Amino acid sequence: MNVENPSSALEVTQALIRCPSITPEEGGALDLMESLLKPLGFNCHRLLFSCSDTYDVDNLYARLGTAGPVFGYGGHTDVVPIGDADAWTVNPFAGAVVDGKLIGRGAVDMKGSIGAFVAALTRFINSRSSFDGSISLIITGDEEGIGINGTTKVLDWMTDKGERMDVCLVGEPTSNDKLGDMIKIGRRGSVNFNLRVRGIQGHTAYPQLARNPVHPLVAMLHNLLAEPLDSGTEHFPPSSLQVTTVDVGNAATNVIPAQAQANFNVRFNDLYSSEQVEAWVRERLSRAGFDYNLTVRVSGESFICPPGPFSDLISSSVKTVTGLEAVLGTTGGTSDARFIKDYATVAEFGLLNDTAHKVDEYCTLQELDDLSRIYQSMLEGYFKV
């Protein structure tokens, strides 16, 4: 797939949207990226990673230059499924422009950011004969999936090869109401819990001959919800526990069930590690005085890259282009920044997030162009050219 004008964020993003790269399918998106980066002088490495019991994932690492400092960009070309195709007003993989909006799956999350960055790169590189330092990109096909064969393994590969980044911009959609109103310098951690309580099945008319597991489950959930984990920190909102399911699987009105279960998720700030969150949960569950089984799955730890030169660079670029004073935040879900922060100073900045994963996902053409100009300003400011 050819892009006639790679310095146009719109044309690059349209071409990416036209690649049906639903996780874990590559869909031609990484092939397109290579075709755009190689003419700029990037050395490209396609990295296919495998693991038992999971799907294979194709990834791309590209680098221009050999010296430091190294400006990194992290992104993903994979997208979530389209859902009900009939609910879309356009073909979700056509990259259609309607009334000043680019509509398509991935327009916001996050092919728009990648398109804006590649266009900014093209203009930056073509406008000068050289610059002091290097630029590298990590583009994965597994951010919207289970995240096993994607960014984490690319980072391991980089370590083995002696590759590094000093800073890394992750292009997730971070803006809330206007482009540039938020830069994310950290993320909350996330832990998922499955709580099971076993009882003895019996007739509701003879409760003395049974043991109802629903009652202690309700008591345990009450203990979890009765008091908050904390009231927040300087850069984080309060930690949050949200019950997502309560299940008994009992269709009869006169049967005491044998088992009851609940799922809940905790999004936690920098006051906790996942182990401390689990300890907090178990202490409150034990207050009910009943036996239980708890399964714990950690999605990521909380982290923050404190405000400094990199966040200042992004903020100044945002203000130059939009006039806005960006807020430094940590809201939202997890992203691959949780992996990259162990290798480089990381911050996230991208388009508005309000249509991500929705039917008729879109960004405006003005937002896309402004984002690309912000990214170019960042490159110019970082390399002081």
N, C-alpha and C positions, 0 to 999 in steps of 0.2 A: 504494500500500500504506500503510495507516494504522497508526500506533502509538498505542495508547490512552493509555499513560503514558510520555512521552518522558524522564521522570526515572528510569526503570527501565533499568539497563544490560542486564538480561536481555531485556526486550521489544525494545529497539532492536537488540540483537545478533541476536535471532531474526529480526527483520524483514530485516536485512541478509543473513543466511544464506539466507533464502528468495529472494534475488535471485541467479540463476545467473550470476554475473559471472566466468566463466572467461576469462582473458586472451585477447584484448583486449575481450571483450564487456562492455558496461556493465551489462546484465542488470537495470536498474532501480535499482541501488544508489545511483548519484549522484542520480537523481530523488528517492529516499527521503531522502538527505542534505539536499537542498534543502528538502524539505517539513518537515524537522525544524529546520533552521537559520533559515529565513526568519521564522518566528513569533517567534524570539528576537531579531530585529532585524538579522541578518546580511545584508550585501549579497553576493549569490552571482553568480559568473561561471563559466559553462560554457565550457571551452576545449578545442576539438577541434583536435588537431594532426595534421598529415600529413607524410609524407616518402616520397620515391620508394623503391620496393623494400621498404617496410615497411607494416604495417597502420596504419590511423588509430586514434587513442586519444582518448577523451573524458576530461576531467579537470575538477576543480572547485576554484576558489579562492573562499574566503568570508572576509569580515572584518566584525567588529563594532567600531565606534569609529573615530576618526580621529587620536587623539593617541597619543603614546608613553608608556610603553614598550609594545612589542608582543610578546605571548606567542603563539608559533606552535605548531601541531601538524601533523605530517606523517604521512600514512598512505596505504594503498592498499586499495581495495575489490576489486581483482581477486584471483582465487584460482587455484591450480593445478588441473588436471583431477582427477577423482575416482578414476581408475584403474578397477579391477574393481568395478562397481556391486554385483555379487552378494556381494562380500566385506564390504560394509557391513551392520551390523545394523539400521540405520535409513536412511531416505531422506536422502542427504547434503545436500539442500537443503530439508529440512523444519524445521530448527531444533528438533529433538525434545529433550525433557528426560527423561533416564532415570537413576534412582538418584542424583539430585543432580548430574548432569552434563549440560551442554549439548553435544550432539553435532552436528557438521555441518562441511562444508568451509568453512574460514575461521574457525572458532570461535576458534582460537589465532592464526592467521596470515592477516589480523590484524583481522578484523571484530569480535572480542571487545574489542580495545583501542579501536576506533572507537566501538563501542557504549558502552563504559565512559566514554569522554571526552565523547561527546554527552550522556549522562545527567548527568555531572558538570557540564558546561556549563549544562544546563537548571536544575539545582538552584542553581548559583552565581549565574546571572543572575536567576532568579526570586526569590532571597532578598534582593536589594538593589536599590535604585533606580538606582544608578550605581556606577562604579568608575573609577579614574584609569588610563587606558591603553586598549589595543586587544587583541583576540584574533583571530587569523587561522588558517585551516586550508588546507593543501594536500592534496587527496585525488586520487590518481592511479589510473588503470586499467591501468598498465603496469609495475608493480614486479616482478611475477613473469615478465615477458617480457623483451624486449631493451632496454627502458629508454630508447628514443630519443625517443618522442613523449609522455613522461610528465613526471616531476618536473623534469628539466633544462629543458624548454621552458616549464613553468610559472614557474620561477625567472627565466628570460629575460624572460618576459612581465611579471613583477612588477617587474623592473629598469626595463623600458621605461615602466611606469606609475608609477614612483616609489614602489612598495610595498616594505616592508621588514619584517623580523622582528629582534628583539633576541636572543631565544632561541627554540629550536625543540625540542619534544619529539617524538621519533619513536616510535611505539607498537609497534615490533617485539617479538616474544616474546623476552625477554632472561633470564627467570628459569630456573634450572636444576632445583633440587630443591624449593624453596619460593618462593612468590610474594614477590618483593622481595629475593631473595638476590644479585642482580646488576643493576647499572646499567652500560650500555656508554657509555663516553666516547670511543670511537674504534673503528676497525676496521682489520684488516690489509688490505694491498693484495692484488691477485690478478692474475696473468699466466698465460695459457695458451700453451703452446708445441706446435708440431707439428714433429718432427724427421724428416727423410727422408734416407736414404742410398741412393745408386744403385750397382749393381754390374753385372755381366755374367752373364746367365743361362747355365747350362750343366749338364752331367751331373755328378752327384756322384762318379762314377768317374774323371772327368778334371778335377779342380779347377784344374789348371794352365792350362786353356783357358777358365776362367771367373773371375769375381771376386765372392766372396760378400759381400753387403752386411750380412748379419746379424752377422757377427763384429765389424766396426767399430762397429755400432750397440750391441752389448753392451758394448764397451769404453767407448763414450761415456757410456752410462747408468751404468756403474760409476764413471766419473769424477765424474758428477753426484751420486752417492749416497755416495761414499766419505767425504765430510766434510760436516758441517752448515754452513749459511750463517752461523749465529750461535748464541748461547746465550740470546737474549732480552734484553729491556730492562725498565725499571721497571714499565711498564704493559702490556707485550706479551710473549706467549710466544715461543719461538724460531721463526724463519721455517721453513717446511716445504715441501719439494719432494716431490710425490707423482706417481709414474708411473701413468697411468690406462689406457693401452692400449699394447700392443706387437703390431704387425700385419705379417704377411708376405703373407698371402693365397695361400699355397702348399699345395695339397692333395696334391701328389706327394712321395713320400719319396726320389726319386732325381733331383730337380731342384734345382739351386742357383737361388734366386730372383734376379730382376733388381732388386728394390727391397725395402727394409724401412723401417718407420716406427714412431715412438712418439709418443704424446701425454703431456704432463706439465703439472702445474699447480704454481705457486709462490705460496704465501700468505706475504707478507712484512711485517715490522714496520717501525717508524719509523727503522730504521737505513738503509733503502734507498728509492730511488725505483724506478719500473719500469725506467727506463733502466739503473740500476745493477744491477738483477737480471738484465737481459738481458746486460749486459757480463760479469757473474759466470758466467752459463750459457755464453756463447760462449767464454770463456777456458778453461773445463773441457772443452768439446767439442773445442777445438783441440788439446788435449793428446794426443788419440788419433792425430793426424796424418792424418786422412782428410777428404776433401771431404764436405760435407753441405749440406742446404738447411734453413733454420729459418724457420718462420712464427710470428709473435708477435702475440698479441691481448691487449691490456690491458683488464681489467674494471674496475679502480679502483686508486687510489693509497692507501697507508696514511695514516692521519691520526689525530690525537688532539686533543681539546679538553681541556686540562689541568684537573684538579680546581679548582673555584672556586665562586662563589655559586650557579650553576645546579645543579651536581651536589650541592651541599650542600642545596639546597632539596628535590631529589628524595629524598635520603637521609633528611632529617628527616621528610618526609611518609611515607615507607616505615616508619620507626621508629614514628611516631605511630599508624599503623594496624595494623601487624603486629608491632611490637616487635623487628624484625630490624635488624641492622647490615649494610647492603648493601655488597657488594664492587664496586669500580669496575674494570671489565674491558674487554677489547677482543676477546674470542674470537668465533668464528662466522664466517659468510660475509659477503658484501657486502650493503649496504642502500642505500636512497636517502639515508641520512645522509651518504654520501660526496659527494653533490652539495650538500646543504644546508649543510654545514660551511663553504663558501665565502661564505655569506650571513649566517650567524648562529651563535652558540654553540649547539651541538647535543649532545643526549644521547638515548639510547634506553632506554626502559623499558616493559615489558609483561608478558604472561602467561608461564606455563611453556612451554618450547619443545619438550618431548619428544614431542608428538604432531603437530607441524606437518608438513603434507604427507602424513600417514599416513592409512590407512583408519580410520574412526571417530575422526577428529580431535575433541578435546573439551577443554573447560575445566570446572572445577567451578563451581557457582553461587556458592559462597563466594568463590572466587578472583576471579570476575567482579565481585562486589559490592565486595570489598576493593580491587580495582584502581580502580574508579570513585571510591571514597572517597579513595584516594591522590591521584588526579588532582584531585579537588575541593580537597583540602588544598594541593596545589601551586598552584592558581589563587588560593586565599585567601592563601597565603604570598607569592606573587609580587606580588599587588596590595595586600598588607598591609591586608586588610579582615577 
